[in-house]
Amino acid sequence: MRAAVVEALGGGFTVQDVDVDRPAGREVLVEVRASGLCHTDLTLATHGLGRLTPPVVLGHEIAGVVVDVGPAATEFAVGDHVVGCLVQWCGDCPACLDGRSHQCLRPGATLRDPGRQGPRLSRAGRPVTQGMGLGGFAERALVHENQLTAVPRRLPFTSAALLGCGVLTGVGSVLNGARVRAGETVAVIGVGGVGLNAVGGAVVAGAARIVAVDVAADRLRRAREFGATDVVDATGTDPVAAVRELTGGGVRHAFDVVGTAATTRQALDMTALGGGVHVVGLAAAGGELTLSLPRLLLQQKRIQGLIMGAGNPRRDIPRYADLCLRGLLNLDGLVSRRIALHEIDAGYAALADPGVARVVVTSF
């Protein structure tokens, strides 16, 4: 099959022929119909692959059709439409049994033992690393069934692909992590692809005021289309003062989808008494935040980090798919460009344009 391979750090994505094995155990073979470009894959390919050894096939926002199943797989049948998710969960640990699959204690359980079964992906007989158990920048993906969720066949593949990461993270951070209630006020700092989903989640939750904060006019314009009631251009005004003025003293929930010390500080300062700061994004450089403990105590605020929207894919992805089909969640509006597999490098370059929300590979 054809796959976009990262051969070396910073070397980009090169389309090559890669062999994919037959499903074993609880594995499922998926014909990929759409694969979204997420900044996480670009960060791994450019700044550091961590435990992923090149050559590696990345790509973790996938949607497709089941074409084969392993002998122990029970969740799916050939012809099912499915969405992949980078959340790797065993299903048996205390976190999984409590419904917190995003906090699974044994995520490696979804991976194959290459010493006993051979690699899932190979090239000229040598293993090719499969990113996050998915490897979705390819014509086919061989995945443990726990990392897949069935979706309705009438849901377009381009929209469905985004459910496994951007939507799960953005919408889930609002509904699961912060548990925003009807009538509450929300600020979202950074309204790119994930931030737009946070705005959409706030709309679904019934938030009374949704303030989008960004430095790009195009992103702020799109945030209004997704349901933001107010926008703040952080290049021309103090975002903290602006949000506090718009909401009469601060918001109940502030979502930092950028993930720097500066933006988290802004989120903390724009929340009202008893408010919550929810850190959703993580800038490549990271950072440290200094807090005044007496102030934190007296203002009764809380700060929490959220991974994958505190999501349970099997519970949440079907719910978000249903919201989309009912017209309550805008997924089509997220897709700015559709590209071919060999255009991934150009697709990531396009994401630097504030007018582009999400790019999806649809031609393999």
Residue pairs with C-beta under 8 A, 6 or more apart in sequence:
1 17
1 18
1 19
1 20
1 138
1 139
1 140
2 15
2 16
2 17
2 18
2 138
2 139
2 341
2 364
3 15
3 16
3 17
3 18
3 57
3 121
3 128
3 135
3 137
3 138
3 139
3 341
4 13
4 14
4 15
4 16
4 57
4 58
4 59
4 137
4 138
4 341
4 342
4 344
5 13
5 14
5 15
5 16
5 18
5 55
5 56
5 57
5 123
5 128
6 12
6 13
6 14
6 45
6 49
6 54
6 55
6 56
6 57
6 58
7 14
7 54
7 55
8 54
9 45
9 46
9 47
9 48
9 49
9 54
10 45
10 46
11 45
12 45
12 344
12 345
13 45
13 58
13 137
13 344
13 345
15 341
15 342
16 123
17 123
18 57
18 121
18 122
18 123
18 128
18 138
19 121
19 122
19 123
20 29
20 120
20 121
20 138
20 140
20 142
21 117
21 118
21 119
21 120
21 121
21 122
21 142
22 29
22 68
23 29
23 68
23 69
23 70
23 73
23 142
24 70
24 71
24 112
24 117
25 70
25 71
25 72
25 73
25 112
25 117
25 144
26 70
26 72
26 73
26 74
26 144
26 145
26 146
27 69
27 70
27 73
27 112
27 120
27 142
27 143
27 144
27 145
28 66
28 68
28 69
28 70
28 73
28 75
28 76
28 82
28 142
28 143
28 144
28 145
28 148
29 66
29 67
29 68
29 69
29 140
29 141
29 142
30 62
30 64
30 65
30 66
30 67
30 82
30 84
30 140
30 141
30 142
30 143
30 148
31 64
31 65
31 66
31 67
31 139
31 140
32 62
32 63
32 64
32 136
32 138
32 139
32 140
32 141
32 364
33 63
33 64
33 65
33 157
33 362
34 62
34 63
34 64
34 157
34 158
34 160
34 161
34 360
34 361
34 362
35 59
35 61
35 62
35 63
35 136
35 137
35 161
35 360
35 361
36 61
36 62
36 161
36 162
36 165
36 166
36 358
36 359
36 360
36 361
37 61
37 344
37 347
37 348
37 351
37 358
37 359
37 360
37 361
38 60
38 61
38 165
38 166
38 193
39 351
40 60
40 165
41 58
41 59
41 60
41 131
41 137
42 348
42 351
43 284
44 50
44 52
44 58
44 131
45 58
47 284
49 56
52 58
52 129
52 131
53 129
54 129
55 123
55 128
55 129
56 128
56 129
56 130
56 131
56 135
57 121
57 128
57 129
57 130
57 131
57 135
57 136
57 137
57 138
58 131
58 132
58 135
58 136
58 137
59 131
59 134
59 135
59 136
59 137
59 138
59 361
60 84
60 85
60 86
60 131
60 132
60 134
60 136
60 164
60 165
61 84
61 136
61 161
61 162
61 164
61 165
61 166
61 360
62 83
62 84
62 134
62 136
62 141
62 161
62 164
63 81
63 82
63 83
63 84
63 151
63 157
63 158
63 160
63 161
63 163
63 164
64 81
64 82
64 84
64 141
64 157
65 79
65 80
65 81
65 82
66 76
66 77
66 78
66 79
66 80
66 81
66 82
67 78
67 140
68 78
69 76
69 77
69 78
69 145
70 145
73 145
74 145
75 145
75 148
75 150
76 82
76 145
76 148
76 150
80 150
81 150
81 151
81 152
81 153
81 155
81 157
81 160
82 148
82 149
82 150
82 151
83 148
83 149
83 151
83 160
83 161
83 163
83 164
83 313
83 317
83 321
84 134
84 136
84 141
84 143
84 147
84 148
84 164
85 147
85 148
85 149
85 164
85 165
85 168
85 308
85 313
85 317
86 132
86 133
86 134
86 147
86 164
86 165
86 308
87 101
87 102
87 104
87 147
87 168
87 308
87 311
87 313
88 104
88 107
88 108
88 109
88 110
88 111
88 132
88 133
88 144
88 146
88 147
89 95
89 96
89 101
89 102
89 104
89 107
89 109
89 110
89 146
89 313
90 96
90 104
90 105
90 106
90 107
90 109
90 110
90 146
91 101
91 109
91 146
92 106
92 109
93 104
93 105
93 106
94 105
95 101
95 103
95 104
95 105
96 104
96 105
99 312
99 315
100 310
100 312
101 311
101 312
101 313
101 314
102 307
102 308
102 309
102 310
102 311
102 312
103 307
109 144
109 146
110 133
110 144
110 146
110 147
111 133
111 144
112 118
112 119
112 120
112 144
114 127
119 127
119 128
119 130
120 130
120 135
120 142
121 127
121 128
121 129
121 130
121 135
121 142
122 128
130 142
133 143
133 144
133 147
134 141
134 143
134 147
135 141
135 142
137 341
137 344
137 361
138 341
138 364
139 341
139 364
147 313
149 163
149 164
149 313
149 314
149 317
149 318
150 318
151 160
151 163
151 317
151 318
151 321
152 321
152 322
152 325
154 325
155 321
155 324
155 325
156 332
157 362
158 332
158 335
158 338
158 360
158 362
159 324
159 331
159 332
159 334
159 335
160 321
161 360
162 193
162 331
162 334
162 335
162 358
162 360
163 317
163 320
163 321
163 331
164 313
164 317
165 308
166 193
166 194
166 197
166 334
166 358
167 197
167 320
167 329
167 331
167 334
168 308
168 309
168 311
168 313
168 316
168 317
168 320
169 194
169 197
169 280
169 306
169 308
169 309
169 311
170 193
170 194
170 195
170 196
170 197
170 198
170 199
170 200
170 201
170 257
170 280
170 309
171 197
171 198
171 200
171 201
171 204
171 309
171 316
171 320
171 329
172 201
172 306
172 308
172 309
172 310
172 311
172 316
173 198
173 201
173 255
173 278
173 280
173 306
173 309
173 310
174 180
174 186
174 198
174 201
174 202
174 204
174 205
174 253
174 255
174 309
175 201
175 204
175 205
175 309
176 309
176 310
176 311
176 316
177 278
177 280
177 304
177 306
177 309
177 310
178 253
178 255
178 276
178 278
180 186
180 201
180 202
180 205
180 207
180 252
180 253
181 205
181 206
182 205
182 206
182 207
182 208
183 206
183 207
183 208
184 205
184 207
184 208
184 252
184 253
185 207
185 208
185 209
185 210
185 211
185 247
185 251
185 252
185 253
185 272
186 198
186 202
186 207
186 209
186 210
186 211
186 251
186 252
186 253
186 254
186 255
187 210
187 211
187 212
187 213
187 243
187 247
187 251
187 253
187 254
187 255
187 267
187 270
187 271
188 195
188 198
188 199
188 202
188 210
188 211
188 212
188 213
188 223
188 228
188 254
188 255
188 257
189 195
189 213
189 214
189 239
189 254
189 255
189 256
189 257
189 258
189 263
189 266
189 267
190 213
190 214
190 256
190 257
190 258
190 263
190 281
191 198
191 199
191 212
191 213
191 214
191 219
191 220
191 222
191 223
191 226
191 228
191 257
192 219
192 257
192 357
193 334
193 357
193 358
194 257
194 280
194 281
195 212
195 214
195 219
195 223
195 255
195 257
196 222
196 223
196 226
196 333
196 334
196 357
197 334
198 255
198 257
198 280
199 210
199 212
199 223
199 226
199 227
199 228
200 226
200 227
200 329
200 330
202 210
202 227
203 210
203 226
203 227
203 328
204 323
204 328
204 329
209 229
209 230
209 246
209 247
209 251
210 227
210 228
210 229
210 230
211 228
211 229
211 230
211 231
211 232
211 243
211 246
211 247
211 251
212 219
212 220
212 223
212 224
212 228
212 230
212 231
212 232
213 231
213 232
213 234
213 239
213 242
213 243
213 266
214 220
214 223
214 231
214 232
214 233
214 234
215 233
215 234
215 235
216 354
217 233
217 354
218 353
218 354
218 355
219 354
219 357
220 228
220 231
220 232
220 233
221 231
222 333
222 357
223 231
224 231
225 330
225 333
226 330
226 333
230 246
232 239
232 242
232 243
232 246
239 266
239 270
240 266
240 269
240 270
243 250
243 251
243 254
243 270
244 250
244 270
247 272
249 272
249 273
250 270
250 271
250 272
250 273
250 275
251 270
251 271
251 272
251 275
252 271
252 272
252 274
252 275
252 276
253 271
253 275
253 276
253 278
254 266
254 267
254 268
254 270
254 271
254 275
254 276
254 277
254 278
255 267
255 278
255 280
256 263
256 264
256 266
256 267
256 277
256 278
256 279
256 280
256 281
257 280
257 281
258 281
258 283
259 279
259 280
259 281
259 282
259 283
259 287
260 283
260 285
260 287
261 287
261 288
261 289
262 287
264 277
264 279
264 287
264 289
264 303
265 289
267 277
267 278
267 279
268 277
268 301
268 303
271 277
271 301
273 299
273 300
273 301
274 299
274 300
274 301
275 301
275 302
276 301
276 302
276 303
276 304
277 301
277 302
277 303
277 304
278 304
278 306
279 303
279 304
279 305
279 306
280 306
280 309
309 316
320 329
323 329
324 330
324 331
333 357
334 357
334 358
335 357
335 358
335 359
335 360
336 350
336 355
336 356
336 357
336 358
336 359
337 347
337 350
337 356
337 359
337 360
338 359
338 360
338 361
338 362
338 363
339 346
339 347
339 359
339 360
339 361
339 362
339 363
340 361
340 362
340 363
340 364
341 361
341 363
341 364
343 361
344 361
347 359
347 361
348 359
350 356
350 359
351 359
